[in-house]
Amino acid sequence: MKAWSSRSLTARTTLSFAAIACVVIGALGAYFYQSVKTSMEARADLQLIGRVAHFRRLASDVYTVGELKDRPLLFESMLGAERDVLIFRKPGEPPFIHVNPDNLPVPAKLEASAPGDGAGPSAASILRTWLDNGVPVHWAAAMARSSEDGGVVEVIAAHPMSNEVRMLAAYRDRVVLAALVGMLAATALAFFAIRRGLKPVGSIAARAAEISPASLAVRLDERDAPAELRGLVGAFNAMLDRLADGYERLSQFSADLAHEIRTPVGALIGQTQVTLSQSRRPEEYQDVLESNLEELNRLGHIAENILFLAQADHAGLVIERAPVSLPDELNKIAEYFEGPADEKAMTFDVEALGTVWANPLLCRRAINNLVVNAVRYGAPGSVVRLSSTEEPDGIVVAVENQGEAIPQAQLDRLFDRFYRGDAARSRVAESNGLGLAIVKAIMVLHGGGVMASCPAPGLVRFALRFPRQQGVAS
């Protein structure tokens, strides 16, 4: 089966069509042969029945027994060149007319119709025997009442089917020859027709072979594809769209990553070269090492975030979940960030209710990143509001802060990796453009979603939607 499935589609389809053609043409040939055979046998039986009826009438109405005996050659001439059998006899006596070129024995089971039966023999009364060479012989008999003395005369006729057998053999040979020629012709025509019909597949393959990482914008034309292949072409183009999008994101991610790492690495190299250019006091070396350690910690944080995003992108990643009380969690987070918020005279307002089914560490990390973002970019002296609300399909955790309005074009890209929005955000040293991307990845792992909006002038709102889990009380 594996070898068959690995053959070319043209060969498989052609062989299948050849097998079907062989069966169909063979069945038609057998049907026609059997029809001709049945027709010839029926015609021979009708002739035999008519012959018996004719001779029965001669014996009963036209000639006397004596006249019949005087005319044996008449009956031989009536049979012509056929090697048929014709016998006239009285019951219990030898035949007085005996035309039997091959001396065929009369079957003992042969039944003759009664003298008074005007219908004479029927097709059902035909008896069949066979010669040694397999040729069938059809027999029929009837009783006639002699007009001379009223005695009974038995008329027996038989017809060997020799000529019919020869004709059927010749017809069978022609049918077999025609079937073979027809099958070969059908197979050859099917081969060329299938090759022509599969030409679009070759064209599609050639077009697909032109696609490379440098030409991911190339697409297959569905209009030139047959109806049966349009679904495949459409699915292939959709796959190319996803690949192109992923490749573009990967290229952008690689460029952003290189740029992000190049800056601290360049700073480390430059600062170290300057420090080593001349002898310095131990305190100066210590300051340089502390500065280098700060940059290395930043690099380590970037590497940790990138590793997490790479793991989150894996479709098979499964996270452990547990009930997380939102009032407790949001109050703990607000308390944790009171120090950084006090530096900007910012305060927290927490209004939380409900429980979410989530991974506690990842849930806390996602909310932490939003709060860090709110404190970092919020207006000094403003209020950061943490809230949770229940909806029919889940629970929404929101973080709101007052600050500059974010254009819609930037809102749509805030969750992209290494995206920092405006120039003011890019100048913040602590930001590496991965915080919100991590938030989005965490929510995807939970089967939820994240969105950013500016519901009012000077108000920025980030919302996390956690799906509802059966069996978890709100």
N, C-alpha and C positions, 0 to 999 in steps of 0.2 A: 504493500500500500504506500509506503514511504517513497519507493522508487517511482511509483506511478505519479504521486503528487509532485515529485521533483521534475517530471518531464515538462517540456515546453507546452504552453497553453494551446498552441496551434496543433501540435502532435496529439495531445490528449483529446481535443475537440474533434479533430479529424478522425481519430480512431473510434471515438464514441459514435460519431455520425456514420462511419463505415459499418459499425456493428448494428446500428439502428437500421441503416439501409439494407444490410444483409437480411435482417429479420423480416423487415417489411416486404422487400422484393421476394424473398423466399416464401413468405406466407401468401403473397398474391399469386406467385407461380403455382404453389400447391393448390390454392383455391381454384385457379383457372383449370389446372390439370384435372382436379376432381370433378369440376363442373362438366368438362368435356367428356370425361369418362362416364359420368352419370347419364349425360344426354345420349351418348352413343349406346349405352346399355338399354336405356328406355326406348330408343328408336328401334334397336334390334328386337326387343321384346314385342313392340307393337307390330313389327313386320311378321314376327313369328306367330303371334296371335291371329293376325289377319290371314296368314297362309293357312293355318289350321282351320279357321272358319270357312275359307274359300273351298278347301278340299272337302271339308265336311258337307258343304252344300252340294258339291259335285257328286259325292257318294250317296246323298239322300234324295236329291231332286233331279239330277241330270243324267247320271250313268247308273247302269245296273252293275252288279258285281262282275258279271261276265264281261261287260264292256270295259270295266276298269282293268281287268286282267289282260284284255287284248291291247291295251294302250300303255305299256310301261315306258316306252320312249317318250311319250307325251309328257309324262311327269318329270322325267329326267331333264327334258328340254325346258320345262317350266322353272326348274331350279337353277338353270344357267350354269355358269362356271363355278358357282359356290359349292363347297364340299359339305352341303347340308344333308340332312337325313329326312327321308319321307317314307313312312311305313303305313300300309293298309293291311289290316288283319281282322279276322273274326275271333272272338274270344275262344281260347283253347286250341286254335289252329295256327299253322305256319302262315307268315305274311304272304299275301298274293301280289302285293306291290312292295318292293324292298329296294329303295334307293339309299345306299349307305356306303359311300366311297371308302371310308376309313374303318368300316366294320365296328362301329361304336356300339357297345352293349346298351340295351334299353334299361334304364334304372328301374329297379323293382318298386321304388317308392313313387314312381310317376303315377299320378291320379288323373283320370280323364273325366271331363264333364259329362253328365248324363245326356242321353239322346234328346230328351224333351226340354233341355236347358237351352232356350233360344239365345241366351247371351254368349254361350260358348266359354272357352277358357279366358281367364283374366290374368292380369300381371301378377296377382298374388299366387296364382297356381303354377307359375313358371318354376321349374326345378333346375337347379344349377349343379353341374358336375365339372370335373376338371380332367384334362388330359395329363399324360405323364410330363409334358413340357410346361405345365402350368396354365395352359390356355383354357379358359372356361367354356363350357358348352351349356346352352340354354335349351331346355326341353319343354314341350307343351303337347297336350293330347286332348282329344274329344271323341265322344261316341256319336255315330250317325246311324239312323234307321234306314235300311235299304228300301228303295221303292219297289224292288223286285219281289222280295219275299217277306219284307218286314223284319228281317234279321238285323242284328246290331253289327256295325262295322266300326272298328277302332282306328282313328286317324292319329298318327304320331309324327311329330315334326321336331327337328333339332337344328340348332345353328351353332357351330363352333365359331368362337369369336377371334379366329386367327387374324383376319384382316384388321379388325378393330384393335387387337393387341399391337400389331405392327404400327398402325397409325398412332396409337397412344404412345408407343415407345419413341417414335420419331417426334411427336409433339413434346414429349417430356424432355428429350434432348434439346429441342429448340428453346424450351422454357428455361432449362438450366443454363444454356449458353447465353440467352438474353439476360437472365438474372445476374450471371457473372459479369457480363459486359456492362450492364446497368449499374451494378455495385461498384465496379472499378471506375466507371465514368462519374458516378455520384461522389465517390471518394476524392477523385482528382479535382472535380469542380468544387467540392467542399473545402479542400485544402487551399485552393487559390482564393475562394471567397472568404475564408476565415483569415487568411493572411492579409487580404485587402481590408477586411473589417477590423483587424487588430492594428492597422497602421497608426491610428491615433494614439495607441498605447506607446508605440515607438517614438512618436513625436513628443508625447508628454515626457517620456524618459529622457529624450535628448534635451528638452527644455529644462527639465529638472537637473540634468548634469551640468548645466551652465551656471547653476546657483552655487555661490561660494560665499565665504565671509565678507568678501569685498563687493558682492552683488546680492545682498539679502533683500534688496528692494524688488528683484525680479519675481514675477508671479506667473502662474499658469493661466492661460486664457480659457475660462469655462465655456465661452461661446463656441470655440472650435472643438470642444469635447463632445462625444456622443452622450445621449441622455443617460445611459447606464454608467458613465464615468464622471458625470458632473458632480455627483456627491463626493466621489473620491478626490476630484480636483479641488472642490470647495474645502474639504477637510484638510487637504495638503496645503492649500493657501492659508487656511486658518492656523495651521501648525507653523508655517513660515512667519506669519504675523507674530505669533508668540515667541518664536526663536529670535526674530529681529528685535522685538521689544526687549527680550532678555539679554540679547547680545549688546544692545545699546545701553541698557542699564549696567551691564557688567563693565563695558568700556568706560562709562561715566564713573562707575564706582571705582574702577582701577585708577582712573585719572585723579579723582578726588582723594583716594587713599594715598596715592603717591605725593600729591600736593600737601595733604595733611601731615604726612610723616616727614616730608622733606624740610618743612619749616623748623620743627624742633631739632631734627638731626643736624640741620645746617647751623642752628644756634649753638648746639652742643659742640660741634666741630670748631666753629669760629671762636667761641668763648674759650675752649681748651687751647687752641693755637695761640690766642693772645696771652693766655696765662703762662704758657710754656715759653713764650718768646723772651722772657727775662726772669731772673731770680726774684722771688717775692717772699713776703713774710708768711708764716704759717696761717695767720688769721685770714689772709687773702686767699690762700689755697682752700681753706675751709669754706669761705663764702662761695668760691667757684664750685666746689663739690656739692654744697647745698643747693645751689642753683641748678647744677646738672641733675641732681636727684629729683628736683621738682619737675624738670622736663622729662626725665625717665619715667616718673610716676604717671605723667600725662600720657606718654607713649604706651605705658602698660595699660592704662585705662582705655585707650583707644583700641588696643589689641584685644582686651577683654570684651569690649562692646562688639567688635567685629566678629569675634568667635561666637558670641551669643547669637548674633544675627544669622551667622552661617548655620548654627544648629537649629534656629527657629525656622529657617527656610526649608529644612528637611521635612517632607510631607508626612513621614512616618513617626515623627517625634510625639511621644505621649507624655502628658504631664499629670502629676498626681494632684487631686483636688480635695478640698475640704470646705466645710462651711466657714465663711469669713464674716464676722459681724462688722458692718460698715460704721456704726457709731463709734465702736471701740477703735477701729483702724484709723478713721479720719481724725479722731481726737489725738491719737498717738502721733500721727504725722504732723498735725498742727503744732503740737507741743515740741516735737523734734526740731522744727524749722523756726521756732520763736527767736532763736539767736540771730540767724541771718536776716530775719524780717525786722528785728529791732534796729539793726544797723541802718535801715531805710525808713524807720518809723512806720512800718507796715503792721497790720493786725490781721488775725484770722477770725472768720465767722463760720462755724460748723453747724449744719443742719442735716443730720443723717438719720436714716432708718433703713431697716431691712438687712437681709443676709444674702450674700452671693456665694455660689458654688464655684470656687476658684482655687488656684495654687496660691497659698498665702504669701510666699516670697515674691512671686512674679506680680501678684496683685499690688503688693506694697511698692514694688519697684516702679510699676507703671504710674501709680498715683504720685510717688516721690518725684519722678521726672517731670510730671506736670506742675507740681508745686515748685520745684526748682526753677522751672521756666517762668512761672508766675512771679516769684520773688525777684528773679534776675531782671526781668523786663517790665515789671509792674511800676506804676508811678509811685514815687516816694510819698509816704503818708496815706496810702490808699488801703483798702480792705481786700484781702484775698478770701473768697467765699468757697467753702467746700460743702457739697451737698450730694444727696442721693435721693432719687425718686423711683417709685415703682411704676412700671408700665405693664400692659398685658403680656408682652413677649419677653420681659426681662427687667433688669434694674439698670438705671443710668446714674453713673457717678460723674459729677461735673466739678470743674475747677475754673473759677472766674476771677479775673483781675482787671483792674483799671490801667489803661495804658494807651499807647498810640494804636489807632485803627490799622488793621492789616488788610491790604488790598486782596480782592478775591483771587487774583492770579497767584498770589503768594500763599493764600490759605490752602489752595489745591495742592501745593507742593511742600507744605510744612513737614509732612511725614516721610519725604524722600530722604535717603541717606546722604549725609554731608551737606544738607541744605540748611542755610542759616537765614534766609530771607534777605532783609535789607542790610546795608553796610554797617548800621549800628550794631546789629546782632553779630556780624562777622568780626567786629573788633573786640568782642568779649572773649578773653583768653580762655575762660573755663569751658567755653562752648566748642564742641567739635562736630556739631551737626548730626549726631547720632541719637540723641536723647529721645526725640519724638519718633524716630524710626524704630527704636526699641519698644516704645509704647505700642505702636501699631503691630509689631511682630508679636508682642505678648497677647494683644487682643485677638489676633488671628489664631493663635494657639488655643485660646479659650472659645473660639467659635463666635466671637462677638465683633465689635467694630469700634472705631474711634472717629471723631469728627471735630473740626475747629470752625468757629463762627464768630462773627461780631454782631450780636443781636441788637446792640445799641451803640451810639457814638461813644468812643472811649472805653468800650467794654469788650474784652476778649474772653471767649468761653471755649474750653476743651471738655468734651464729653466722652466717657467710656461706657459702652453698652455691653453689659454682661447678660448672656442668655439665661432664661429661667431654667432651673433644674428641678425635676419632679422629686418630691419628697423632702425639699428644703423649705423650712418655714421662713416666712418673710419677717 
